[in-house]
């Protein structure tokens, strides 16, 4: 028997009452009972209220099941369905158990389980096949959708381009701007356009823009056309453009794109064009210097092309609104003179100036020369130790990134300001200010203004270990490999500006060839202030700095003596270091003596001869006392050099460097002096011939003069 199929109850049999149906899986009764026991009692919120009705239903169901049992032979092909079985009461379950036992079909549920499993597998396979088919169908549909979207996007883009072109052509001067841009495309490729063709293109371009320059300059694309016209046009054509833009330069300077046109006019124009542009900025300096675009144009004009009168008028507007409105041509931009003439205005002027300076610093726009000039004027008119001076030092220290003090070092007024700040600051503030320059020491040393800040630090910082470690590690390339360090030092000592910071600890300000006049004036100011703010003696400070730099420089000379002797700057470097350095100089002296012999083609150099002469003498010649100030301990370079040139003494004595031999003959501590004189006596004829050769000349050369002195010694 495949299963039992319950007859559906009709409403008449239920006596108008609703039956409760519950669906359950076909399982064995024993297993179902065990499971029910494990799970615990089933909640019976509604069953308790229906206990009276269940007895009546039980009687009806017994009769129904008997009828079903009679008709099971006719329903062998039907599946077993227990959907309508009710588990409302325990008595009902017993009746079903009895019915199952009577039927004798113990395996009915097993067959049903197998059929259900087969049916489930069939459903799963059907679902998988439907899913694959759906995926394939969706993939094809997706590809089709993408192609359609791509086509739609392309069509939409074409429509947008067409609409954009229509809008462009609807604007004023659209045709002329389009034609001028085509001309610009040809002109900007300078190497591909012959001169004659370029002249024709420029002529056509000026025909288009003449009278319409204002319409071109405020657009990002057409302003380039005007810049190209300025670049390739002649002076008259440039003046024509400048005249057309008269009265609008302030607005042009504030434009993101047109500001470059103002720069082009300044660069390519003459003084007449400059005088046409600059006065339009008068009265608006405070606003323009704070503008993100116009500030760069204003500062470039102030720094490069403005006349002294124009610079004076621009700077005076930093002192207050009245200086922007009322202008006296006889007034000066020196704040000290203004305050001296009007002492009652000191408070408002200093307050206005400080507020504007502080605003620029807070905005991080600290690279302007105009700002540096204003800051110097403010600091020079503060009283040392006053609240204003201390607040200004705090302003410099307050920039955590150090951009302010770094930018100040690279302008003339800024470097002077930082030098005086080092002089007036205390030891703690000097240490903090010097720390800002850790990564820029080398760049400052090579700058015409920046190196002055390093010299001021040399002069005022009493902690020479701190200054030596902070400055020399980068300046002398001490953290680099030996080869790289020597190569960098060679370029530095042969540079007119970069060598100042390297050699100053050795030479100081005693030699005029090292320091320009402007540096001496600033150093004079620093030294006056140093008397009140520094404790260590200046000579002791300089000697300690020289001692810190000596090992690196002596090693450098020992490795590159032959290259240094080839240049006059290199010879000066060797002399200053060997005279003032401390430590073992034997390797460097030996290298110089060896290079002096091998570099025979350099003997005609005056710097070469002066260096060797001073080294043989053992010190510098003092013109005041007319004597040689020998260094201690003595160098004894004459002994080293004589060992190298022993076989070439006569050639040296009659050559351009004859005074090297004269210095040896005059030296009292030269050990081989007797041997030298003996050699010269044997070759007296050669010395006489050198003297006779110069008799026909108006002025005797060094060879003749030196040979004459040697003959007198003999």
C-alpha positions as CSV (number, residue, x, y, z in Angstrom):
1,X,0.0,0.0,0.0
2,X,1.5,3.2,-1.1
3,X,-0.3,5.5,1.3
4,X,-3.6,6.6,2.8
5,X,-5.5,9.6,1.4
6,X,-7.9,11.4,3.7
7,X,-11.3,12.4,2.6
8,X,-11.9,16.1,2.7
9,X,-14.4,17.1,5.4
10,X,-17.4,19.0,4.3
11,X,-19.0,21.8,6.3
12,X,-22.1,19.6,7.1
13,X,-19.9,17.0,8.8
14,X,-18.1,19.7,10.9
15,X,-21.5,21.0,12.1
16,X,-20.5,24.5,11.1
17,X,-17.3,24.4,13.1
18,X,-13.8,25.2,11.7
19,X,-11.3,22.4,11.6
20,X,-7.6,22.8,12.5
21,X,-5.1,21.4,10.0
22,X,-1.4,21.1,10.6
23,X,1.2,20.0,8.1
24,X,4.0,17.7,9.2
25,X,6.7,15.6,7.6
26,X,5.9,11.9,7.2
27,X,8.1,10.2,9.9
28,X,8.0,7.0,11.9
29,X,5.8,7.2,14.9
30,X,8.5,6.1,17.4
31,X,11.0,8.6,16.1
32,X,8.3,11.3,16.2
33,X,7.4,10.5,19.7
34,X,11.1,10.6,20.9
35,X,11.6,13.8,19.2
36,X,8.6,15.3,20.8
37,X,9.8,14.2,24.2
38,X,13.2,15.7,23.6
39,X,11.8,19.0,22.5
40,X,9.5,19.3,25.5
41,X,5.9,20.0,25.7
42,X,4.3,21.9,22.9
43,X,2.6,25.1,23.9
44,X,-1.1,24.7,23.8
45,X,-2.7,28.1,24.3
46,X,-5.7,27.4,22.1
47,X,-5.8,23.6,22.6
48,X,-6.8,23.9,26.2
49,X,-9.8,25.8,25.3
50,X,-10.8,23.2,22.7
51,X,-10.5,20.1,24.9
52,X,-14.3,19.6,24.9
53,X,-14.5,19.7,21.2
54,X,-11.6,17.2,20.6
55,X,-13.6,14.3,22.1
56,X,-16.4,14.7,19.5
57,X,-13.9,15.0,16.7
58,X,-12.1,11.8,17.8
59,X,-15.3,9.7,17.4
60,X,-15.9,11.1,14.0
61,X,-12.3,10.5,12.8
62,X,-12.4,6.8,13.9
63,X,-15.3,6.2,11.5
64,X,-13.7,8.2,8.8
65,X,-10.5,6.2,9.0
66,X,-12.3,2.9,8.7
67,X,-13.9,4.1,5.5
68,X,-10.6,5.2,4.2
69,X,-9.1,1.8,5.0
70,X,-11.8,0.2,2.8
71,X,-11.0,2.4,-0.2
72,X,-7.2,2.1,0.0
73,X,-7.0,-0.6,-2.6
74,X,-8.5,1.7,-5.2
75,X,-6.0,4.4,-4.3
76,X,-2.7,2.5,-4.5
77,X,-1.2,5.0,-6.9
78,X,-1.9,8.0,-4.6
79,X,0.8,9.4,-2.3
80,X,0.5,9.3,1.4
81,X,-0.7,12.7,2.7
82,X,-0.8,13.6,6.4
83,X,-1.4,17.3,5.8
84,X,-4.7,17.1,7.6
85,X,-3.6,15.1,10.6
86,X,-4.2,16.9,13.8
87,X,-2.0,16.7,16.8
88,X,-4.4,18.5,19.1
89,X,-4.7,15.8,21.7
90,X,-2.9,12.7,22.8
91,X,-5.9,10.5,22.2
92,X,-6.0,11.4,18.6
93,X,-2.4,10.3,18.1
94,X,-3.2,7.0,19.7
95,X,-6.0,6.3,17.3
96,X,-3.6,7.0,14.4
97,X,-1.0,4.6,15.9
98,X,-3.7,1.9,16.2
99,X,-4.7,2.4,12.6
100,X,-1.1,2.2,11.4
101,X,-0.5,-1.0,13.3
102,X,-3.8,-2.5,11.9
103,X,-2.8,-1.8,8.4
104,X,0.4,-3.7,8.8
105,X,2.4,-1.4,6.6
106,X,5.5,-0.7,8.6
107,X,7.6,0.6,5.6
108,X,5.1,3.2,4.4
109,X,7.0,6.1,5.8
110,X,10.4,4.9,4.3
111,X,9.0,4.8,0.8
112,X,7.6,8.2,1.3
113,X,11.0,9.5,2.5
114,X,12.8,8.2,-0.6
115,X,10.1,9.7,-2.9
116,X,10.5,13.0,-1.1
117,X,14.3,12.9,-1.5
118,X,14.0,12.1,-5.2
119,X,11.5,14.8,-5.7
120,X,13.8,17.3,-3.9
121,X,16.8,16.4,-6.1
122,X,14.7,16.8,-9.2
123,X,13.6,20.2,-8.0
124,X,17.2,21.3,-7.2
125,X,18.4,20.2,-10.6
126,X,15.6,22.0,-12.3
127,X,16.3,25.1,-10.2
128,X,20.0,25.0,-11.2
129,X,19.2,24.6,-14.9
130,X,16.8,27.5,-14.7
131,X,19.4,29.5,-12.9
132,X,22.0,28.8,-15.6
133,X,19.6,29.7,-18.3
134,X,18.6,32.8,-16.5
135,X,22.3,33.8,-16.1
136,X,23.0,33.2,-19.8
137,X,20.0,35.2,-20.8
138,X,20.9,38.0,-18.4
139,X,24.5,38.1,-19.7
140,X,23.4,38.5,-23.2
141,X,20.9,41.1,-22.1
142,X,23.6,42.9,-20.1
143,X,26.0,43.0,-23.1
144,X,23.2,44.4,-25.2
145,X,22.4,47.0,-22.5
146,X,26.0,48.0,-22.3
147,X,26.3,48.4,-26.1
148,X,23.1,50.4,-26.1
149,X,24.4,52.6,-23.2
150,X,27.7,53.1,-25.0
151,X,25.9,54.2,-28.2
152,X,23.6,56.5,-26.2
153,X,26.6,58.0,-24.4
154,X,28.4,58.7,-27.6
155,X,25.4,60.3,-29.2
156,X,24.9,62.4,-26.0
157,X,28.5,63.5,-26.1
158,X,28.2,64.5,-29.7
159,X,25.1,66.5,-28.9
160,X,26.9,68.2,-26.0
161,X,29.8,69.1,-28.2
162,X,27.6,70.6,-30.8
163,X,25.6,72.5,-28.2
164,X,28.9,73.8,-26.6
165,X,30.1,74.9,-30.0
166,X,26.8,76.7,-30.7
167,X,27.1,78.6,-27.4
168,X,30.7,79.6,-28.1
169,X,29.7,80.9,-31.5
170,X,26.8,82.9,-30.0
171,X,29.2,84.8,-27.7
172,X,30.6,88.2,-28.8
173,X,33.7,88.2,-31.1
174,X,33.4,84.4,-31.3
175,X,34.7,84.2,-34.9
176,X,37.6,86.5,-34.2
177,X,38.6,84.6,-31.0
178,X,38.5,81.3,-32.9
179,X,40.7,82.7,-35.7
180,X,43.1,84.3,-33.3
181,X,43.5,81.0,-31.5
182,X,44.4,79.3,-34.7
183,X,47.1,81.9,-35.3
184,X,48.3,81.4,-31.8
185,X,48.6,77.6,-32.3
186,X,51.0,78.4,-35.2
187,X,53.0,81.1,-33.5
188,X,53.7,79.3,-30.3
189,X,55.7,76.7,-32.2
190,X,58.5,79.1,-32.8
191,X,61.0,76.6,-34.2
192,X,58.5,75.5,-36.9
193,X,57.5,78.9,-38.2
194,X,59.9,80.8,-40.5
195,X,60.6,84.5,-39.7
196,X,58.7,85.9,-42.7
197,X,55.7,83.7,-42.0
198,X,55.7,84.7,-38.4
199,X,55.7,88.4,-39.3
200,X,52.6,87.8,-41.5
201,X,50.9,85.9,-38.7
202,X,51.7,88.7,-36.2
203,X,50.4,91.3,-38.6
204,X,47.1,89.4,-39.0
205,X,46.8,88.8,-35.3
206,X,47.2,92.5,-34.5
207,X,44.5,93.3,-37.1
208,X,42.2,91.1,-35.1
209,X,42.9,92.2,-31.6
210,X,43.4,95.9,-32.2
211,X,40.5,97.8,-30.4
212,X,39.3,94.5,-28.8
213,X,42.1,93.8,-26.3
214,X,39.8,94.3,-23.3
215,X,37.4,91.6,-24.7
216,X,40.3,89.2,-25.0
217,X,42.3,89.6,-21.8
218,X,39.7,88.4,-19.2
219,X,39.2,85.0,-20.8
220,X,41.6,82.1,-20.0
221,X,42.1,81.0,-23.6
222,X,42.1,84.3,-25.5
223,X,44.5,86.1,-23.1
224,X,47.2,83.8,-24.3
225,X,46.7,85.2,-27.7
226,X,47.5,88.7,-26.4
227,X,50.5,87.4,-24.5
228,X,51.9,85.9,-27.7
229,X,51.2,89.2,-29.6
230,X,53.2,91.0,-26.9
231,X,56.1,88.5,-27.1
232,X,56.5,88.8,-30.9
233,X,55.3,92.3,-31.5
234,X,57.6,95.3,-31.8
235,X,57.8,98.1,-29.2
236,X,55.1,100.3,-30.9
237,X,52.7,97.4,-31.0
238,X,53.3,96.6,-27.3
239,X,52.7,100.3,-26.4
240,X,49.5,100.1,-28.4
241,X,48.2,97.2,-26.3
242,X,49.3,98.9,-23.0
243,X,47.4,102.0,-24.0
244,X,44.2,100.0,-24.7
245,X,44.4,98.5,-21.2
246,X,45.0,101.7,-19.4
247,X,42.8,102.0,-16.4
248,X,42.2,98.3,-15.9
249,X,45.5,97.1,-14.7
250,X,44.3,96.7,-11.1
251,X,41.5,94.4,-12.2
252,X,43.9,92.5,-14.5
253,X,46.3,91.9,-11.6
254,X,43.5,90.3,-9.7
255,X,42.5,88.0,-12.5
256,X,43.6,84.4,-12.4
257,X,44.7,84.5,-16.0
258,X,45.1,88.1,-17.0
259,X,47.8,88.7,-14.2
260,X,50.3,87.1,-16.5
261,X,49.6,89.6,-19.1
262,X,50.6,92.4,-16.7
263,X,53.9,90.6,-16.1
264,X,54.5,90.3,-19.8
265,X,53.9,94.0,-20.3
266,X,56.4,94.8,-17.5
267,X,59.0,92.5,-18.9
268,X,58.7,93.3,-22.6
269,X,57.7,97.0,-22.1
270,X,59.9,100.1,-21.6
271,X,59.9,102.7,-18.8
272,X,56.9,104.4,-20.4
273,X,54.8,101.3,-20.1
274,X,56.1,100.8,-16.6
275,X,55.1,104.3,-15.6
276,X,51.7,103.7,-17.1
277,X,51.0,100.5,-15.1
278,X,52.5,101.1,-11.6
279,X,50.6,104.3,-10.7
280,X,47.3,102.4,-11.0
281,X,48.3,100.4,-7.9
282,X,48.7,103.5,-5.7
283,X,46.2,103.7,-2.9
284,X,45.4,99.9,-3.2
285,X,48.6,98.4,-1.9
286,X,47.0,97.0,1.3
287,X,44.2,95.3,-0.6
288,X,46.4,94.0,-3.4
289,X,49.2,92.6,-1.2
290,X,46.6,90.4,0.5
291,X,45.0,89.3,-2.7
292,X,46.0,85.7,-3.7
293,X,46.6,86.7,-7.4
294,X,47.5,90.3,-7.3
295,X,50.1,90.0,-4.5
296,X,52.6,88.2,-6.7
297,X,52.3,90.8,-9.5
298,X,52.7,93.7,-7.1
299,X,55.7,92.2,-5.4
300,X,57.4,91.4,-8.7
301,X,56.9,95.0,-9.9
302,X,58.2,96.3,-6.6
303,X,61.2,94.0,-6.6
304,X,62.3,94.1,-10.2
305,X,61.2,97.1,-12.4
306,X,59.8,99.8,-10.0
307,X,61.9,103.0,-9.7
308,X,63.1,104.3,-6.3
309,X,60.2,106.7,-6.3
310,X,57.7,104.1,-7.0
311,X,59.1,101.7,-4.4
312,X,59.0,104.5,-1.9
313,X,55.3,105.2,-2.5
314,X,54.3,101.5,-2.4
315,X,56.2,100.9,0.9
316,X,54.7,104.0,2.5
317,X,51.2,102.6,2.2
318,X,52.2,100.0,4.8
319,X,52.3,102.7,7.4
320,X,48.6,103.7,7.4
321,X,45.6,104.8,5.4
322,X,46.7,108.4,5.4
323,X,49.9,107.5,3.5
324,X,47.7,105.9,0.8
325,X,45.4,108.9,0.4
326,X,47.8,111.8,1.0
327,X,51.1,111.6,-0.8
328,X,54.0,114.1,-0.5
329,X,56.7,113.6,-3.1
330,X,59.3,114.9,-0.7
331,X,58.5,112.3,2.0
332,X,60.7,109.3,2.6
333,X,59.9,105.6,3.1
334,X,62.4,105.4,6.1
335,X,60.1,104.9,9.1
336,X,62.7,106.4,11.5
337,X,62.6,109.7,9.7
338,X,58.8,109.8,9.6
339,X,58.6,109.1,13.3
340,X,61.2,111.6,14.0
341,X,59.2,114.3,12.2
342,X,55.9,113.2,13.6
343,X,56.5,111.5,17.0
344,X,52.7,111.7,17.8
345,X,52.0,109.2,15.0
346,X,54.2,106.5,16.3
347,X,51.5,104.5,18.0
348,X,49.0,104.3,15.1
349,X,51.8,103.7,12.5
350,X,53.4,100.9,14.5
351,X,50.1,99.3,15.2
352,X,48.9,99.5,11.6
353,X,52.2,98.1,10.3
354,X,52.3,95.3,12.9
355,X,48.7,94.2,12.1
356,X,49.4,94.0,8.4
357,X,52.7,92.1,8.9
358,X,50.9,89.7,11.3
359,X,48.1,89.2,8.7
360,X,50.6,88.2,6.0
361,X,52.5,85.9,8.3
362,X,49.3,84.1,9.5
363,X,48.3,83.6,5.8
364,X,51.7,81.9,5.1
365,X,52.5,84.5,2.4
366,X,56.0,85.3,3.6
367,X,58.0,85.2,0.5
368,X,57.4,88.8,-0.6
369,X,60.3,91.3,-0.7
370,X,57.8,94.1,0.1
371,X,56.9,92.3,3.3
372,X,60.6,91.9,4.3
373,X,61.2,95.6,3.8
374,X,58.3,96.5,5.9
375,X,59.4,94.0,8.7
376,X,62.9,95.5,8.7
377,X,61.4,99.0,9.0
378,X,59.3,97.9,12.0
379,X,62.2,96.1,13.8
380,X,64.6,99.0,13.4
381,X,62.2,101.3,15.1
382,X,61.5,99.1,18.1
383,X,63.5,99.5,21.3
384,X,65.6,96.5,22.3
385,X,64.1,94.6,25.1
386,X,60.7,96.3,24.8
387,X,57.4,94.6,24.4
388,X,57.3,95.4,20.7
389,X,60.8,93.9,20.1
390,X,60.0,90.8,22.2
391,X,56.7,90.2,20.4
392,X,58.5,90.5,17.0
393,X,61.0,87.9,18.0
394,X,58.1,85.7,19.1
395,X,56.5,86.3,15.7
396,X,59.6,84.9,14.0
397,X,59.7,81.9,16.4
398,X,56.0,81.2,16.1
399,X,56.2,79.8,12.6
400,X,56.6,76.1,13.4
401,X,57.5,75.2,9.8
402,X,60.2,77.9,9.6
403,X,59.0,79.3,6.3
404,X,59.2,82.8,7.5
405,X,62.8,82.9,8.7
406,X,63.9,80.8,5.7
407,X,62.3,83.3,3.2
408,X,63.8,86.2,5.1
409,X,67.3,84.9,4.6
410,X,67.2,85.2,0.8
411,X,66.5,89.0,0.5
412,X,68.7,91.9,1.3
413,X,66.4,93.4,3.9
414,X,65.4,90.0,5.2
415,X,68.9,88.8,5.8
416,X,69.8,92.0,7.6
417,X,66.7,91.6,9.8
418,X,67.6,88.0,10.7
419,X,71.2,89.0,11.4
420,X,70.0,91.7,13.8
421,X,67.5,89.2,15.3
422,X,70.3,86.8,16.1
423,X,72.3,89.6,17.7
424,X,69.4,90.8,19.9
425,X,68.0,87.4,20.8
426,X,69.0,85.5,23.9
427,X,70.9,82.2,23.8
428,X,67.7,80.1,23.8
429,X,66.1,82.1,21.0
430,X,69.3,81.9,18.9
431,X,69.3,78.1,19.3
432,X,65.7,77.9,18.1
433,X,66.2,80.3,15.2
434,X,69.3,78.4,14.0
435,X,67.3,75.1,14.1
436,X,65.0,76.5,11.4
437,X,67.9,76.6,9.0
438,X,69.1,73.0,9.4
439,X,68.1,72.0,5.9
440,X,68.9,75.2,4.1
441,X,72.5,76.0,5.3
442,X,74.1,75.1,2.0
443,X,71.6,77.0,-0.1
444,X,72.0,80.0,2.1
445,X,75.8,79.8,1.8
446,X,75.5,80.1,-2.0
447,X,73.1,83.0,-1.9
448,X,74.3,86.6,-2.1
449,X,72.1,87.5,0.9
450,X,71.6,84.2,2.7
451,X,75.3,83.8,3.6
452,X,75.1,86.9,5.8
453,X,72.8,85.1,8.2
454,X,75.4,82.4,8.6
455,X,78.1,84.9,9.4
456,X,75.9,86.6,12.0
457,X,75.4,83.2,13.6
458,X,79.2,82.8,13.7
459,X,79.6,86.2,15.4
460,X,77.0,86.0,18.2
461,X,76.4,82.4,19.2
462,X,78.6,81.6,22.2
463,X,77.9,77.9,22.1
464,X,80.3,77.0,19.3
465,X,79.7,73.3,19.6
466,X,76.0,74.0,18.8
467,X,76.8,76.3,15.9
468,X,79.6,74.1,14.6
469,X,77.4,71.0,14.7
470,X,74.4,72.7,13.2
471,X,76.2,74.5,10.4
472,X,79.3,72.5,9.5
473,X,77.6,69.2,9.2
474,X,75.7,70.5,6.1
475,X,78.0,73.3,4.9
476,X,81.1,71.0,4.8
477,X,79.1,67.9,3.6
478,X,80.3,65.9,6.6
479,X,77.5,63.4,6.3
480,X,78.4,62.5,2.7
481,X,80.9,60.0,1.4
482,X,84.5,61.2,1.0
483,X,84.4,61.5,-2.7
484,X,81.1,63.4,-2.8
485,X,82.3,65.7,0.1
486,X,85.5,66.6,-1.6
487,X,83.8,67.3,-4.9
488,X,81.2,69.5,-3.3
489,X,83.8,71.4,-1.3
490,X,85.8,72.0,-4.4
491,X,82.9,73.7,-6.1
492,X,82.1,75.7,-3.0
493,X,85.6,77.2,-2.4
494,X,85.8,78.1,-6.1
495,X,82.5,80.0,-5.9
496,X,82.6,83.8,-5.2
497,X,79.7,83.7,-2.7
498,X,79.7,80.1,-1.4
499,X,83.3,80.3,-0.2
500,X,82.6,83.1,2.2
501,X,80.8,80.9,4.8
502,X,83.4,78.1,4.4
503,X,86.5,80.3,4.9
504,X,85.1,83.0,7.3
505,X,86.0,80.9,10.4
506,X,89.6,80.9,9.2
507,X,90.0,84.3,7.6
508,X,87.5,86.4,9.5
509,X,87.1,90.0,8.3
510,X,90.8,90.6,8.1
511,X,91.0,90.2,4.3
512,X,89.1,92.4,2.0
513,X,89.0,89.9,-0.8
514,X,86.6,87.7,1.1
515,X,83.8,90.0,2.2
516,X,82.0,92.7,0.1
517,X,81.4,96.1,1.5
518,X,77.7,95.5,2.2
519,X,78.6,92.5,4.4
520,X,81.1,94.5,6.4
521,X,78.4,97.2,7.2
522,X,75.9,94.6,8.5
523,X,78.7,92.8,10.5
524,X,79.6,96.2,12.1
525,X,75.9,96.5,13.3
526,X,75.9,93.0,14.6
527,X,79.2,93.5,16.5
528,X,77.9,96.6,18.2
529,X,74.8,94.7,19.5
530,X,76.9,91.7,20.4
531,X,78.8,93.7,23.0
532,X,75.6,93.7,25.1
533,X,74.2,90.3,24.3
534,X,77.2,87.9,24.0
535,X,79.7,87.0,26.7
536,X,82.5,85.1,24.9
537,X,85.5,86.9,23.4
538,X,85.3,87.1,19.6
539,X,88.8,85.8,19.0
540,X,88.1,82.7,21.2
541,X,84.8,82.1,19.4
542,X,86.4,82.3,15.9
543,X,89.3,80.0,16.9
544,X,86.8,77.4,18.3
545,X,84.9,77.5,15.1
546,X,88.1,77.1,13.0
547,X,89.1,74.1,15.2
548,X,85.7,72.5,14.5
549,X,86.1,72.9,10.7
550,X,89.8,72.1,10.5
551,X,89.8,68.3,10.2
552,X,87.4,68.3,7.3
553,X,89.2,71.1,5.4
554,X,92.7,69.7,6.0
555,X,91.6,66.3,4.7
556,X,90.1,68.0,1.7
557,X,93.3,69.9,0.9
558,X,95.3,66.7,1.2
559,X,93.1,64.9,-1.3
560,X,92.6,67.8,-3.8
561,X,95.7,69.9,-3.6
562,X,96.6,69.6,-7.3
563,X,93.1,70.7,-8.4
564,X,93.1,73.6,-5.9
565,X,96.4,75.0,-7.2
566,X,94.9,75.4,-10.6
567,X,92.6,78.3,-9.5
568,X,93.2,81.5,-7.7
569,X,90.3,80.9,-5.3
570,X,91.7,77.4,-4.6
571,X,95.1,78.9,-3.7
572,X,93.5,81.4,-1.4
573,X,91.6,78.6,0.3
574,X,94.8,76.6,0.9
575,X,96.6,79.6,2.4
576,X,93.8,80.5,4.8
577,X,93.2,77.0,6.0
578,X,96.9,76.1,6.5
579,X,97.6,79.3,8.4
580,X,94.6,79.2,10.7
581,X,93.6,75.5,11.1
582,X,94.5,73.5,14.1
583,X,95.6,69.9,14.1
584,X,98.0,67.8,12.0
585,X,98.8,69.7,8.8
586,X,101.6,67.4,7.6
587,X,99.5,65.5,5.1
588,X,98.1,68.7,3.6
589,X,101.5,70.4,3.4
590,X,103.1,67.4,1.8
591,X,100.3,67.2,-0.8
592,X,100.7,70.9,-1.7
593,X,104.5,70.4,-2.1
594,X,104.0,67.4,-4.3
595,X,101.4,69.2,-6.4
596,X,103.7,72.2,-6.8
597,X,106.3,70.1,-8.6
598,X,103.9,68.2,-10.8
599,X,101.8,71.3,-11.8
600,X,104.8,72.9,-13.5
601,X,102.5,74.5,-16.2
602,X,100.8,76.5,-13.5
603,X,103.9,78.2,-12.3
604,X,103.1,81.3,-14.4
605,X,100.0,81.9,-12.1
606,X,100.5,84.8,-9.7
607,X,98.2,83.2,-7.1
608,X,100.3,80.0,-7.3
609,X,103.5,82.0,-6.7
610,X,102.0,84.1,-3.8
611,X,100.7,81.0,-2.0
612,X,104.0,79.1,-2.2
613,X,106.0,82.2,-1.1
614,X,103.7,82.8,1.9
615,X,103.9,79.1,2.9
616,X,107.8,79.2,2.7
617,X,107.8,82.4,4.8
618,X,105.6,80.6,7.3
619,X,103.0,83.3,7.7
620,X,101.3,86.4,6.3
621,X,103.0,89.6,5.5
622,X,101.7,92.5,7.6
623,X,101.9,95.8,5.6
624,X,101.6,97.9,8.7
625,X,104.7,96.5,10.4
626,X,106.3,95.4,7.1
627,X,107.1,92.0,8.6
628,X,105.9,88.4,8.3
629,X,103.7,87.2,11.1
630,X,104.6,83.6,11.4
631,X,102.2,81.0,12.6
632,X,102.7,78.7,15.6
633,X,103.6,75.9,15.4
634,X,105.8,76.6,12.3
635,X,104.8,75.0,9.0
636,X,108.4,74.2,7.8
637,X,107.0,74.1,4.3
638,X,110.3,75.2,2.7
639,X,111.9,71.9,3.7
640,X,109.1,69.9,2.1
641,X,109.1,72.0,-1.1
642,X,112.9,71.9,-1.4
643,X,112.9,68.1,-1.3
644,X,110.5,68.1,-4.3
645,X,112.3,70.8,-6.5
646,X,115.9,70.1,-5.5
647,X,116.8,69.3,-9.1
648,X,114.8,72.3,-10.5
649,X,116.1,75.1,-8.3
650,X,117.8,77.1,-11.1
651,X,114.7,76.8,-13.3
652,X,112.6,78.1,-10.4
653,X,115.1,80.9,-9.6
654,X,115.0,82.3,-13.2
655,X,111.3,81.7,-13.7
656,X,108.1,83.6,-12.8
657,X,108.1,82.2,-9.3
658,X,111.6,83.2,-8.5
659,X,110.4,84.9,-5.2
660,X,109.7,81.4,-3.8
661,X,113.5,80.7,-4.0
662,X,114.2,84.2,-2.6
663,X,112.0,83.4,0.4
664,X,113.9,80.2,1.0
665,X,117.3,82.0,0.8
666,X,116.0,84.6,3.3
667,X,114.6,82.1,5.8
668,X,116.6,81.6,9.0
669,X,115.1,78.2,9.9
670,X,115.6,76.6,6.4
671,X,117.8,73.5,7.0
672,X,119.0,73.2,3.4
673,X,119.8,76.9,3.0
674,X,123.5,76.4,2.6
675,X,122.9,73.8,-0.1
676,X,120.6,76.1,-1.9
677,X,123.1,79.0,-1.9
678,X,125.8,76.7,-3.2
679,X,123.6,75.5,-6.1
680,X,122.8,79.1,-7.0
681,X,126.5,80.1,-6.9
682,X,127.3,77.4,-9.4
683,X,124.6,78.8,-11.7
684,X,125.4,82.4,-11.2
685,X,125.6,83.0,-15.0
686,X,122.0,81.9,-15.4
687,X,120.9,84.4,-12.8
688,X,122.9,87.2,-14.5
689,X,121.4,86.3,-17.9
690,X,117.9,86.6,-16.4
691,X,118.8,90.1,-15.1
692,X,120.3,91.2,-18.4
693,X,117.3,90.0,-20.4
694,X,115.1,92.6,-18.7
695,X,117.3,95.6,-19.2
696,X,115.7,96.6,-22.5
697,X,112.2,96.6,-21.0
698,X,110.5,99.6,-19.3
699,X,109.5,97.6,-16.2
700,X,111.4,94.6,-15.0
701,X,109.4,91.4,-14.7
702,X,109.3,89.2,-11.5
703,X,112.0,86.9,-12.9
704,X,114.5,89.7,-13.3
705,X,113.7,91.3,-10.0
706,X,114.0,88.0,-8.1
707,X,117.2,87.0,-9.9
708,X,118.7,90.4,-9.0
709,X,117.9,89.8,-5.3
710,X,119.5,86.4,-5.4
711,X,122.6,87.8,-6.9
712,X,122.8,90.3,-4.0
713,X,122.4,87.5,-1.5
714,X,125.2,85.6,-3.2
